[in-house]
């Protein structure tokens, strides 16, 4: 593994061509019966907003969508109907996120240099965030957008707050998270072999001793997790339409 990290750190060539894995295989357990990737946001389904950013990015050469088995036909049809011609495959994910990520990694082009992994339920990521993260990963091997923590953070034991955590060094990490292809493949495989169930792809490469460069994220790049998030997403879209964001 040390040899892999050494090769990555010594690599001087700036890689920009990127494959994308869009993970949209969750059960949406907090959405009160709403299937969040198919839910309307403005005039389009959530997943169409998400895919559209990657479709429009000149640095992205292909898109692999990972979804649930029961949505395979619907998501495939959606990609065709909305002209997402960079989508090369729509595949079935696994029981946990890391298994879905592995499914996507297995389907991207074998010669790709960079792989971006993005939540299908983050439909409001901007083209600028995507491009800057890809370019930064081409320089460092791993990059992800982040935003500062603005709330006071407490460490709790049960329902009692026992400590106030210094938030100055804390960041909330978003997606897309972009990696050198051989690095993320090795990191995910090692995490699976070790029985780790990770909710964050950066954590997989951090386990190998690799640092992740942080790019500028945005509070607009929210993840649709609850019905309230759909309301926030609608407000963001409307503000963008008015030129306010």
Backbone bond lengths (Angstrom), bond angles and torsions (degrees), N, CA, C in turn:
res aa  C-N    CA-C-N  psi(-1)  N-CA   C-N-CA  omega(-1)  CA-C   N-CA-C  phi
1 X - - - 1.462 - - 1.540 111.19 -
2 X 1.366 115.39 -34.44 1.456 118.75 178.32 1.517 111.39 -61.60
3 X 1.350 115.65 -35.69 1.457 119.58 178.31 1.512 111.96 -64.10
4 X 1.326 117.02 -38.00 1.462 121.21 177.88 1.517 110.70 -63.26
5 X 1.325 117.08 -47.47 1.458 120.35 -179.93 1.522 111.56 -62.72
6 X 1.329 116.27 -38.69 1.456 120.14 179.40 1.519 111.15 -62.99
7 X 1.343 116.68 -42.39 1.463 119.89 179.39 1.522 110.92 -64.59
8 X 1.313 116.16 -38.52 1.464 119.58 -179.97 1.528 111.12 -66.40
9 X 1.322 116.13 -42.60 1.455 120.10 -177.00 1.518 112.32 -71.75
10 X 1.326 117.23 -26.53 1.458 120.69 -179.09 1.523 112.55 -87.56
11 X 1.309 116.72 -10.21 1.463 120.51 -175.69 1.524 109.79 -69.67
12 X 1.304 117.16 120.56 1.461 121.78 -176.55 1.516 112.94 -98.36
13 X 1.304 116.63 -22.72 1.452 120.03 -177.64 1.518 110.70 -66.26
14 X 1.304 116.97 132.62 1.456 121.03 -179.55 1.526 109.15 -87.14
15 X 1.352 116.04 111.13 1.451 121.35 -177.70 1.528 108.99 -93.45
16 X 1.312 116.86 137.12 1.461 119.46 179.26 1.524 112.56 -128.91
17 X 1.334 119.70 -28.81 1.457 120.95 179.80 1.521 109.14 -65.13
18 X 1.328 116.04 131.20 1.456 120.26 -167.08 1.524 110.92 -138.41
19 X 1.326 116.24 139.28 1.458 122.20 168.19 1.522 107.96 -98.30
20 X 1.327 116.31 150.01 1.463 120.69 -178.91 1.518 110.26 -119.78
21 X 1.325 115.73 136.69 1.460 122.80 171.85 1.524 107.17 -112.50
22 X 1.316 116.73 115.72 1.452 121.84 179.55 1.520 107.81 -101.14
23 X 1.332 116.27 115.90 1.459 121.59 -175.30 1.524 108.83 -94.00
24 X 1.337 115.91 112.34 1.467 121.74 -177.05 1.519 109.15 -139.03
25 X 1.342 115.40 51.30 1.465 120.63 -174.48 1.516 112.93 -117.01
26 X 1.340 117.53 9.93 1.461 120.17 -177.72 1.522 112.74 -73.34
27 X 1.337 114.99 163.44 1.456 120.90 -178.00 1.525 113.02 -89.70
28 X 1.343 118.27 -4.23 1.471 122.32 177.96 1.526 111.15 53.63
29 X 1.330 116.92 47.49 1.466 121.53 -173.55 1.527 113.42 -67.48
30 X 1.344 117.51 -20.39 1.475 119.98 -179.52 1.524 112.71 -101.62
31 X 1.335 116.98 14.15 1.464 120.40 -175.69 1.527 113.54 -100.62
32 X 1.346 116.50 11.82 1.470 120.98 174.46 1.530 112.07 53.43
33 X 1.343 114.67 45.34 1.454 120.02 175.93 1.518 115.15 87.34
34 X 1.333 118.30 -3.05 1.461 122.00 178.57 1.523 109.11 -89.13
35 X 1.333 117.44 130.39 1.463 119.91 174.79 1.521 107.34 -84.19
36 X 1.317 116.25 104.45 1.457 120.53 -164.85 1.525 113.92 -64.29
37 X 1.328 119.35 -33.48 1.468 117.81 -177.04 1.527 111.82 -74.96
38 X 1.342 116.65 -20.51 1.460 120.54 177.51 1.522 112.56 -98.07
39 X 1.327 116.48 -8.91 1.467 120.30 -176.89 1.521 110.45 -64.76
40 X 1.330 117.86 142.92 1.467 119.74 178.06 1.518 111.78 -70.89
41 X 1.318 114.83 137.59 1.462 122.71 173.58 1.517 105.76 -131.99
42 X 1.322 116.37 107.71 1.451 118.41 -168.68 1.517 108.36 66.51
43 X 1.314 117.43 -128.26 1.463 121.59 -178.28 1.523 113.51 -97.64
44 X 1.339 117.75 0.90 1.467 120.70 -174.56 1.525 110.75 -130.57
45 X 1.330 117.60 153.85 1.466 119.98 172.74 1.522 111.37 -63.32
46 X 1.320 115.99 153.44 1.461 121.75 -179.09 1.521 111.24 -52.69
47 X 1.323 117.58 -47.81 1.469 120.32 -176.05 1.521 112.28 -64.39
48 X 1.311 118.07 -31.64 1.469 120.69 178.44 1.530 110.38 -67.01
49 X 1.328 117.45 -40.70 1.472 119.86 174.16 1.529 109.85 -57.85
50 X 1.334 116.11 -46.18 1.467 120.57 -177.99 1.522 111.32 -60.83
51 X 1.312 115.98 -51.56 1.469 120.17 -177.20 1.517 111.75 -64.68
52 X 1.321 117.36 -32.73 1.460 120.76 -176.38 1.514 113.12 -60.22
53 X 1.325 117.43 -36.11 1.469 120.56 179.67 1.524 110.23 -65.33
54 X 1.323 117.26 -43.12 1.464 121.32 179.69 1.530 110.76 -71.46
55 X 1.316 116.79 -35.64 1.462 121.46 176.12 1.524 110.63 -60.16
56 X 1.327 117.00 -38.03 1.464 121.73 -175.15 1.525 113.58 -86.52
57 X 1.327 117.88 -8.53 1.467 120.50 -175.91 1.525 110.35 -84.18
58 X 1.327 118.67 120.92 1.474 120.70 -178.47 1.523 113.29 -67.37
59 X 1.324 118.38 -16.06 1.463 120.96 179.88 1.523 112.47 -85.02
60 X 1.319 117.54 -11.41 1.461 121.78 -178.90 1.522 108.98 -96.92
61 X 1.323 116.86 123.56 1.462 121.00 -176.20 1.528 112.62 -99.02
62 X 1.317 117.87 -23.61 1.463 120.40 178.79 1.515 109.21 -156.81
63 X 1.339 115.59 159.09 1.455 122.73 179.10 1.528 108.24 -131.19
64 X 1.327 116.23 129.74 1.462 122.24 171.20 1.523 107.21 -112.69
65 X 1.326 117.00 124.46 1.460 121.78 179.47 1.523 108.69 -101.92
66 X 1.326 116.25 130.20 1.460 122.10 177.45 1.523 107.84 -110.87
67 X 1.315 117.57 122.88 1.457 120.87 -176.66 1.518 110.96 -139.85
68 X 1.324 115.40 -179.35 1.463 120.30 177.74 1.523 110.63 -76.20
69 X 1.316 115.97 155.52 1.467 119.72 -178.56 1.523 111.35 -61.04
70 X 1.347 117.13 -37.20 1.456 119.33 -177.99 1.519 113.04 -72.89
71 X 1.333 117.43 -12.04 1.467 120.98 179.07 1.527 112.63 -106.86
72 X 1.320 117.12 1.98 1.459 120.92 -172.63 1.526 111.66 -57.92
73 X 1.324 117.35 -47.88 1.458 120.92 -178.11 1.523 110.67 -67.73
74 X 1.338 116.42 -44.25 1.466 120.42 -178.12 1.523 112.06 -64.27
75 X 1.333 117.61 -43.49 1.458 120.60 179.85 1.528 110.81 -67.79
76 X 1.323 117.51 -39.54 1.468 120.44 177.11 1.530 110.70 -61.26
77 X 1.315 115.88 -44.41 1.467 119.95 178.28 1.519 111.23 -62.57
78 X 1.326 116.56 -41.14 1.458 121.17 179.74 1.533 111.14 -61.00
79 X 1.319 116.45 -43.08 1.468 119.83 179.35 1.529 110.82 -60.89
80 X 1.339 116.82 -41.76 1.465 120.61 178.43 1.532 111.33 -67.27
81 X 1.322 116.10 -47.05 1.463 120.34 -174.89 1.526 112.48 -63.80
82 X 1.322 116.74 -31.60 1.463 119.88 -177.85 1.530 112.63 -100.87
83 X 1.322 116.83 13.28 1.462 120.47 171.36 1.511 114.98 69.02
84 X 1.326 118.00 32.32 1.465 120.92 179.10 1.524 109.20 -83.87
85 X 1.341 116.48 74.22 1.464 119.37 -172.50 1.523 113.85 -76.95
86 X 1.335 118.62 -7.81 1.461 119.82 172.61 1.528 112.22 -78.89
87 X 1.329 117.01 -13.09 1.464 119.83 178.14 1.521 108.49 -72.02
88 X 1.320 115.57 111.11 1.465 120.54 -177.89 1.518 112.06 -89.00
89 X 1.335 116.65 -31.12 1.458 120.37 -178.23 1.522 109.70 -150.83
90 X 1.335 115.36 148.36 1.463 122.73 168.22 1.519 105.75 -121.36
91 X 1.335 116.88 118.38 1.463 120.90 -172.34 1.520 110.41 -125.88
92 X 1.311 115.01 163.82 1.467 121.78 -178.77 1.527 109.83 -86.21
93 X 1.329 115.52 136.14 1.450 121.01 178.99 1.513 112.82 -86.70
94 X 1.327 115.36 -165.91 1.459 120.65 -176.90 1.509 112.43 -117.31
95 X 1.326 115.50 -170.70 1.458 121.48 -175.78 1.524 111.72 -68.11
96 X 1.322 117.77 -33.28 1.458 122.24 179.48 1.521 109.46 -126.06
97 X 1.334 114.98 164.28 1.466 119.36 -174.15 1.520 112.44 -56.56
98 X 1.332 117.28 -42.38 1.461 119.81 -176.38 1.530 111.13 -62.60
99 X 1.336 116.80 -32.45 1.464 119.55 177.20 1.529 110.61 -70.86
100 X 1.325 116.31 -35.47 1.468 119.61 177.11 1.523 110.79 -67.91
101 X 1.331 116.43 -39.84 1.463 120.08 177.24 1.525 110.13 -61.35
102 X 1.325 116.51 -44.33 1.471 119.47 178.64 1.534 110.90 -60.44
103 X 1.334 116.40 -40.65 1.466 119.53 178.73 1.518 110.88 -59.33
104 X 1.330 116.52 -41.56 1.459 119.96 178.48 1.512 112.93 -68.91
105 X 1.327 116.50 -41.32 1.468 120.62 -179.95 1.525 111.36 -61.29
106 X 1.313 116.43 -33.59 1.470 120.11 -178.79 1.528 112.29 -70.61
107 X 1.332 117.44 -16.34 1.460 120.21 -173.85 1.527 114.45 -105.57
108 X 1.342 117.88 -9.22 1.457 118.41 -179.83 1.529 109.91 -74.65
109 X 1.303 115.81 164.53 1.464 121.11 -179.17 1.525 110.85 -55.88
110 X 1.318 118.53 134.20 1.465 120.13 -178.35 1.523 113.34 -65.96
111 X 1.337 117.80 -21.56 1.454 120.34 -177.66 1.528 112.92 -96.60
112 X 1.338 118.29 5.40 1.453 119.32 -178.69 1.529 110.48 -67.66
113 X 1.305 117.14 146.56 1.457 121.51 -178.64 1.517 112.92 -96.82
114 X 1.335 116.73 -34.00 1.460 121.91 -179.53 1.521 109.24 -125.25
115 X 1.334 115.82 146.41 1.459 121.06 176.02 1.523 108.32 -130.11
116 X 1.329 115.67 124.40 1.457 121.85 174.90 1.519 108.88 -99.09
117 X 1.322 116.65 130.39 1.461 121.71 177.41 1.526 107.49 -113.15
118 X 1.331 115.52 126.05 1.465 119.97 -172.92 1.520 110.38 -137.21
119 X 1.322 115.47 143.81 1.451 121.32 176.46 1.525 109.69 -72.37
120 X 1.327 115.73 127.26 1.459 119.10 176.45 1.516 112.76 -60.70
121 X 1.327 116.67 -23.26 1.463 121.82 -178.42 1.526 112.52 -93.26
122 X 1.339 118.21 18.14 1.480 121.56 170.32 1.533 107.54 -110.77
123 X 1.327 117.60 80.59 1.463 120.82 -171.62 1.525 114.81 -82.82
124 X 1.323 117.82 -8.95 1.467 119.82 -172.13 1.520 112.94 -109.82
125 X 1.336 117.16 16.05 1.463 119.80 172.89 1.527 108.22 -60.54
126 X 1.313 116.12 144.10 1.462 119.65 -178.69 1.524 111.28 -95.46
127 X 1.301 115.13 158.56 1.462 120.90 176.75 1.520 110.29 -61.30
128 X 1.317 117.51 -36.13 1.466 120.97 -179.85 1.533 111.09 -64.10
129 X 1.328 117.46 -45.32 1.466 120.07 178.03 1.523 110.48 -60.25
130 X 1.321 116.88 -44.46 1.461 121.00 -179.68 1.521 111.19 -61.05
131 X 1.318 117.58 -49.31 1.466 120.84 -177.17 1.522 111.23 -64.35
132 X 1.332 117.38 -44.98 1.458 119.76 -177.73 1.522 111.57 -64.58
133 X 1.330 117.32 -35.93 1.466 119.94 179.50 1.518 111.01 -70.78
134 X 1.317 117.19 -39.77 1.469 120.23 176.38 1.531 110.42 -61.78
135 X 1.310 116.80 -47.44 1.459 120.44 -178.62 1.526 111.35 -62.63
136 X 1.323 116.81 -40.17 1.464 119.86 179.85 1.521 110.96 -67.30
137 X 1.322 117.20 -39.46 1.465 120.12 177.43 1.517 111.27 -65.10
138 X 1.339 116.82 -32.72 1.454 120.13 175.84 1.518 112.07 -62.99
139 X 1.320 116.76 -27.56 1.472 121.66 179.94 1.528 112.38 -87.08
140 X 1.336 117.37 -35.44 1.465 120.94 -169.10 1.522 114.52 -114.36
141 X 1.330 118.17 -18.22 1.455 121.19 -177.73 1.512 114.45 100.57
142 X 1.345 116.74 -23.23 1.465 120.13 -179.87 1.519 108.96 -159.72
143 X 1.344 116.63 134.04 1.458 120.37 -179.58 1.519 110.00 -153.30
144 X 1.332 115.46 151.57 1.461 121.00 178.65 1.521 108.71 -154.01
145 X 1.333 118.16 146.02 1.464 120.90 176.17 1.525 110.99 -75.60
146 X 1.313 115.68 147.81 1.463 120.62 -178.12 1.520 109.60 -146.57
147 X 1.332 114.99 155.46 1.467 120.70 175.21 1.529 108.67 -131.03
148 X 1.334 117.76 150.82 1.465 120.04 178.51 1.527 111.06 -65.56
149 X 1.333 115.72 150.72 1.460 121.80 172.35 1.527 108.20 -79.03
150 X 1.311 117.72 125.95 1.470 120.50 -177.46 1.528 112.74 -103.70
151 X 1.333 117.68 -22.60 1.457 120.68 179.06 1.522 110.43 -82.39
152 X 1.316 116.48 154.47 1.452 120.67 169.67 1.522 108.74 -68.73
153 X 1.328 115.99 134.08 1.463 121.38 -175.48 1.518 109.33 -110.32
154 X 1.322 115.72 129.42 1.459 121.94 178.94 1.522 110.04 -115.18
155 X 1.324 116.12 142.17 1.460 120.19 167.88 1.509 107.21 -91.50
156 X 1.332 115.87 130.79 1.454 120.46 -173.91 1.514 111.57 -117.27
157 X 1.308 115.42 151.41 1.459 123.50 168.39 1.513 106.20 -122.77
158 X 1.338 115.30 108.20 1.456 118.78 -171.76 1.515 109.70 65.93
159 X 1.329 116.37 -127.14 1.460 119.98 179.06 1.524 112.38 -103.51
160 X 1.350 116.54 21.36 1.465 121.27 -179.67 1.526 110.02 -115.84
161 X 1.339 116.38 130.48 1.464 121.32 173.41 1.521 108.67 -78.54
162 X 1.325 116.39 127.94 1.464 120.07 -176.31 1.527 112.60 -116.81
163 X 1.321 117.57 -12.62 1.468 119.11 -177.51 1.517 109.93 -161.53
164 X 1.338 115.86 141.12 1.455 121.29 171.71 1.523 108.56 -93.95
165 X 1.314 115.98 124.41 1.464 121.71 -175.95 1.525 109.68 -89.72
166 X 1.328 116.01 136.14 1.463 120.60 176.58 1.519 109.25 -66.66
167 X 1.323 116.84 114.38 1.459 120.33 -174.82 1.525 113.20 -88.38
168 X 1.334 118.41 -4.48 1.463 120.17 -173.58 1.526 112.35 -62.99
169 X 1.334 116.77 -29.61 1.461 120.00 -179.47 1.528 112.11 -101.22
170 X 1.326 117.98 7.05 1.460 121.29 -177.23 1.522 110.98 -96.06
171 X 1.316 115.58 143.82 1.465 121.56 177.19 1.529 108.87 -136.35
172 X 1.309 116.07 144.77 1.459 121.77 171.09 1.525 107.71 -91.85
173 X 1.324 116.89 122.49 1.454 121.79 -175.09 1.523 109.84 -92.83
174 X 1.320 115.32 137.42 1.449 122.00 -179.70 1.527 109.79 -114.71
175 X 1.296 116.22 -173.97 1.469 122.08 168.64 1.524 107.13 -121.64
176 X 1.346 117.61 157.35 1.461 129.37 15.11 1.522 113.16 -76.55
177 X 1.327 115.71 142.33 1.449 122.87 170.70 1.522 106.75 -107.51
178 X 1.327 115.97 126.63 1.472 120.71 -169.16 1.527 108.99 -120.52
179 X 1.339 115.67 136.79 1.458 121.08 -173.88 1.526 111.05 -140.82
180 X 1.318 115.54 154.55 1.461 119.43 164.78 1.521 107.45 -58.36
181 X 1.324 116.28 136.33 1.459 120.90 -170.61 1.530 112.57 -59.29
182 X 1.334 117.28 -46.22 1.464 118.30 -177.55 1.518 111.56 -68.33
183 X 1.337 117.83 -29.30 1.460 121.29 178.24 1.528 111.02 -66.50
184 X 1.329 118.08 -51.39 1.465 119.53 -175.48 1.524 110.76 -69.62
185 X 1.321 117.55 -34.40 1.468 118.90 176.31 1.527 110.52 -61.45
186 X 1.337 116.29 -46.99 1.464 120.25 -179.49 1.527 110.96 -65.58
187 X 1.322 116.77 -39.40 1.465 120.73 -176.78 1.520 111.48 -67.15
188 X 1.325 116.99 -44.16 1.463 120.30 179.38 1.521 110.70 -66.31
189 X 1.320 117.49 -41.68 1.462 120.57 178.75 1.526 111.14 -61.52
190 X 1.340 116.28 -42.54 1.476 120.06 179.97 1.524 110.57 -65.47
191 X 1.335 117.56 -41.12 1.460 120.66 178.91 1.527 111.12 -62.11
192 X 1.334 116.35 -40.71 1.464 119.92 178.59 1.530 110.97 -66.47
193 X 1.317 116.84 -42.14 1.466 120.53 178.84 1.523 111.36 -62.38
194 X 1.339 115.88 -32.61 1.468 120.83 -179.32 1.525 112.44 -86.76
195 X 1.333 116.96 -0.29 1.455 120.07 179.03 1.507 114.53 75.27
196 X 1.319 117.33 20.95 1.463 121.39 179.92 1.527 110.15 -83.79
197 X 1.314 116.14 134.13 1.461 121.31 175.34 1.524 107.68 -111.72
198 X 1.322 116.52 96.06 1.455 121.86 -172.03 1.527 110.77 -99.44
199 X 1.323 116.32 140.65 1.461 120.09 176.06 1.522 111.57 -97.21
200 X 1.325 116.50 -0.99 1.458 121.70 -174.76 1.519 108.13 -137.09
201 X 1.336 116.66 127.95 1.465 120.59 -176.21 1.524 111.97 -72.01
202 X 1.321 117.33 -29.30 1.470 119.87 175.84 1.528 110.92 -59.30
203 X 1.325 116.70 -36.62 1.463 120.18 -179.16 1.518 111.03 -61.14
204 X 1.335 117.43 -32.00 1.462 120.43 179.92 1.525 110.99 -64.78
205 X 1.331 117.42 -43.84 1.463 118.78 -179.23 1.522 111.41 -77.94
206 X 1.331 117.59 -28.61 1.469 120.33 175.73 1.525 110.85 -62.58
207 X 1.341 116.28 -32.77 1.456 120.32 178.33 1.527 111.91 -63.20
208 X 1.330 116.61 -22.09 1.467 120.79 178.74 1.521 112.10 -91.35
209 X 1.320 116.83 2.02 1.453 120.53 179.98 1.515 114.19 90.86
210 X 1.330 117.49 10.99 1.459 122.38 -178.45 1.524 110.07 -93.63
211 X 1.319 117.31 131.92 1.454 121.15 175.97 1.525 109.97 -86.46
212 X 1.323 115.65 150.25 1.455 122.82 -178.52 1.520 109.57 -110.85
213 X 1.322 116.89 123.02 1.464 121.17 176.91 1.531 109.19 -72.42
214 X 1.319 116.30 139.49 1.457 121.28 -179.28 1.522 110.13 -103.68
215 X 1.327 115.38 128.92 1.455 121.47 175.25 1.527 108.91 -106.49
216 X 1.310 115.65 172.14 1.471 119.74 -176.41 1.526 110.38 -75.59
217 X 1.330 115.54 119.34 1.455 120.98 174.66 1.517 110.77 -91.69
218 X 1.311 115.32 -163.71 1.464 120.38 -178.44 1.516 109.57 -153.19
219 X 1.310 116.93 143.29 1.467 120.51 175.74 1.522 111.18 -68.90
220 X 1.324 116.76 -17.86 1.464 119.58 174.53 1.532 111.65 -70.17
221 X 1.320 116.59 -22.55 1.463 121.53 -175.89 1.534 109.67 -82.18
222 X 1.311 115.74 54.16 1.459 119.89 -176.58 1.521 111.41 -79.63
223 X 1.327 115.16 156.80 1.455 121.62 176.20 1.523 108.37 -99.29
224 X 1.321 116.59 128.27 1.452 120.83 178.75 1.525 108.11 -74.71
225 X 1.335 115.70 108.22 1.457 121.72 -176.76 1.526 111.80 -120.28
226 X 1.332 116.64 -33.39 1.461 122.40 -179.39 1.526 108.88 -130.06
227 X 1.335 118.71 165.01 1.470 120.38 175.79 1.524 112.74 -57.02
228 X 1.325 117.92 -31.02 1.464 120.67 178.24 1.521 111.01 -61.61
229 X 1.346 116.98 -34.58 1.460 120.30 179.70 1.528 111.66 -64.75
230 X 1.332 117.07 -31.86 1.463 119.77 174.92 1.523 110.93 -63.54
231 X 1.335 116.67 -38.24 1.462 120.18 177.34 1.529 110.46 -64.73
232 X 1.330 116.64 -41.90 1.467 120.32 176.78 1.526 110.67 -63.02
233 X 1.327 115.73 -41.49 1.458 119.67 179.52 1.517 111.82 -62.09
234 X 1.321 116.71 -41.69 1.473 120.64 177.49 1.522 110.19 -60.80
235 X 1.321 116.85 -42.05 1.468 120.71 -179.45 1.527 111.10 -64.74
236 X 1.334 116.16 -38.88 1.465 119.80 178.51 1.520 110.45 -65.73
237 X 1.325 116.92 -44.92 1.458 120.18 178.77 1.523 111.13 -59.92
238 X 1.325 116.77 -43.15 1.462 120.05 179.86 1.520 111.22 -64.70
239 X 1.334 116.53 -40.65 1.464 119.66 178.27 1.532 111.21 -65.49
240 X 1.312 116.89 -37.84 1.463 119.88 176.28 1.522 110.29 -64.19
241 X 1.329 115.90 -40.16 1.459 120.02 179.38 1.519 112.68 -62.63
242 X 1.317 115.63 -30.88 1.469 120.80 177.89 1.522 112.73 -86.22
243 X 1.326 116.34 -2.19 1.465 120.20 -179.01 1.502 113.93 77.93
244 X 1.335 118.13 19.19 1.455 121.84 -177.38 1.536 111.88 -91.09
245 X 1.313 117.15 -15.69 1.472 121.14 177.62 1.530 109.48 -127.49
